[in-house]
Amino acid sequence: MPYAPNEPKSLEERIDVAKDCLRAMKVTIPFLIDDMKNGANEAYTARPDRIYVVDKSGKIAYKGAPGPRGFNPNEAKGKLRELVPN
């Protein structure tokens, strides 16, 4: 797939864009930056939409039903609380 004119053309550019986005949004949780072949997107693609929770070892800890009707945010929240207790 060809790149859009302002799409990052290298992993370094992609990382810079992500860092700018994280700063602007004040995101403080760990953040995944996909490789240039979009490997994570392909592996975890969610069509239709789906909620995933991935644990710190990289394994899927929660895979929700297809959305939007199958979304269960409370279920995902419960799994997150298990993985990241207060």
N, C-alpha and C positions, 0 to 999 in steps of 0.2 A: 504494500500500500504506500503510495507516495506521501511525503510529508506535507503538511500545510505550511505556508510560508513562515509562520512564526513558531512552528513546532521544533522542539530541541532536536538537534541532529547528532548529538553525542551523549553518552551517559553523563559526562561532566556538565553539559548544558542542562540536562534533565534534573540533575542534583541541584544545580543553582536555582532553577525555576521552583523546585520543591521547597528549598530553603526559604526563598522569598515568600512563597505561599504560607509556609508554616509560621514565619515571623508575622506576616500580615494578619493571619487568623489567630495568632497567639496559641498555637497548638503545642501542648506539652507532653503528649503521649508518644510512644514509639510510632514511627511512621515508615511504611514500606515504599521504596522507590523501585519500580519495576525495571527490568533490563530493557534494552532497546528493541528486543524482539517481543516484548510484552508477555514474557513467560508466565508470570503470576496471573495476569489477566486471563490468559488462555487456560491455565490450570484451574482457576477458581471462577471462571466466567459464570455469571448468574443471569441466565436468560430463561424465563423472565426474571425480574429482580429477585434477589435472595439475600438474607442476612447470614453472614459467616462470622464466627469468632475463632481466631487462630491463637493457639497457646504459644508461650515463649520458646518452645522447642520447634515451632513451625508446623505443628499438627493441627488439623481441624478439630476444635473442641466442640463446636456447635455449627450445625448446618440447618438453617430454617427451611420451611416449606416455600415453594415458589410464591412470589408476591404478585400484586400487593395484597391479595386476599389471604394468602398464607402467612403473612408477616405476624410474628408474635414477639414484639419487642420485649415484653416482660420475661419471656423464656430466655432470650439472648442476654438480657440484663442479669438474670439469675446465674447464667453460666459465667458472665464476666465477674460477678461477685464471688463465685467459687474460685476463680483464677486469681483475682486481685482483691483479697479481703482487706477490709479497713484496718 
